[in-house]
Amino acid sequence: MTRPLLGGYQPFDVRWQDIKDAQLAVGMFSATVTLVYTANLSDTASGEGDVRVLRASGLCREAAQALYRQCQAEQQAWREKRRVRSIEELRAQAGGVQIATGVYPGPQGGAERITEQPSSASTQSEGPAQRLSRAKDMLDQGLITDSEFQAIKAKIVGAL
């Protein structure tokens, strides 16, 4: 929000997911919160706009600290959401697509049953060692977490 010289105000919005950095400067009588954010009009990280700075000065210390804590919490939450989304996108690019099964209308208007088929023949012909090494590669690339790797490893070993 900006205030003209003779009163009134002009508000503008900053979305939580656009905040890149929050800084707090506390003085003897007041505090200043500085937000660095992108002028992003899309919800994807690749559609980022130019970087802007918002400075709120003259705040009381308690209000500035509360605003800073909230900005840090929201920034961390959105960072985690972006991380999960990028992992999901990488999995989708690697061919990890889930195909829904169920009854869909057929070409003559009747219902036909659609069943799920394996995504590739190489998955069935792979041995446990190849599947385990592929899972290890995914772990090393950051596509899966350590707990997911352990679950995959247990599944492979359990099928022996």
N, C-alpha and C positions, 0 to 999 in steps of 0.2 A: 504494500500500500504506500502510495506517495501522497504527500499533503502539499497542496498549493500554498502560496504565501498568504492569501487572504481567506483561508479556511476551506473546508470540504476535504475530500480525499478521493483518490482513484485506486481502487483495489485491483490486484492481479493475483493469479493462482500459480502456485508451484506444487506439482504433484510429488508425492513421497518417492515414487520410483525414479524421478529425475534428479534427486539429490545425489551429488557426487562426494561432497565433503561438508562437514559442519565444524566450525571453530568457535570457541568461546574465549572472550577476553574480559576479565573481571577487574574493575578498578576499585577505588575506595568507596565511591558513592553510586556508581552505576556499572552496567555491563553491556557488552556488545556481542551479538551472535552474528556470525558471518556464514552464509550458505553459498556453496558453489553448486550450481545445478545446470542441466542442459535444457535448452529450449526444444524439447522433444515432443512431437505431436503424434508419434506412433508408440505402440506398446512393445516394440522390439528393440533390442539393444543396438541393432545395426542401423536403425533409423534415427540416430542421435543427431541433434542440431548443435548450434553453437553454444559455448559455455558462457554462463552468465553468473554474476555475483549479486547476492542480496545481503545487505548489511542492515541489521536492526540495532540501532544504538540508543542509549539512554534508558535501557530497561533496568528495572530493579533486579538485584542479584538473584533472588529466588526464582523470579519468572524466567530470567535468562537461563539459569541452570536447568529448570524444568523443560524449557524449549529445547535446549541442547541435548538433554537425555532422550527426549522423544525423537528428535531427529536422528540420533545415533541408533536407537532401537529400530526405527523404520528403515533406515539405510541398511542395517544388518539383515532385516527380514527380506527386503527386496533383493539384496545380494544373494541370499540363499534361494529365493524363487528363481532368479536368473540362472544360478548354477544348476538347479534341478531341470529347468527348461532346456538349457544347452545340452545336458546329458541326455534328455529325452530326444532332442533333435538329432544328436549324434547316433543314438541307437536306431532311430528311424532311418537315417541315411545308411546305416550298416545293414539294413534289411530286417530289423526287429519289428515287423509290423504284425499286429494282432488282427486276425480276420474273424469277424463276428459270424456265428453260425445261427441258423434259425430258419424259419419258413418265410419265403419271399414269393410274391406273385410271379408265376411263369409267363412265358410269352403268350399263351392262349388264355390268360386270365385265371387259370387254376393255380393252386399252390404247389410249389415244388420244394423239396427239401435240399438245402445246400449244406454240404459238409466241408469241414476244414481239411485242407491238404497240406502236407509239409511244404515249407517254403523252398527247400532245395534238396536235391538228391545227395549232395555232398555231406549234409548233416547226418544222414543215416549211414553213409559209408565211412564216416570218420570214426576212428577208434577213440578210446578214453584218453590216451596220451595226447592226441591232437586236440580234442575238445578242451582238455585241461590247459594245454599251452595257449590255445586261443583265449581262454578265460584269463590266463595270466597276462597276456598281451593287452587285453581290455583293461585290466587292473592297472598296468603300467601306464597306459594312455590316459587314465583317469575317467574312463567311461563307466566303471562300476566301483563301488566302495569295497573296502576290505571285507565287510560283513557279507556283501553280496557274493564276493569271490569265494568266501568260506562256504556259503550255502551251495554254490555251483559245484565246488569241489566235493562236498559231502554227497551231493546228488550223483555225481559221476562215480565216486568210489562206492556208493551204496548200490549202484546198478551192476557192479562187477560180480 
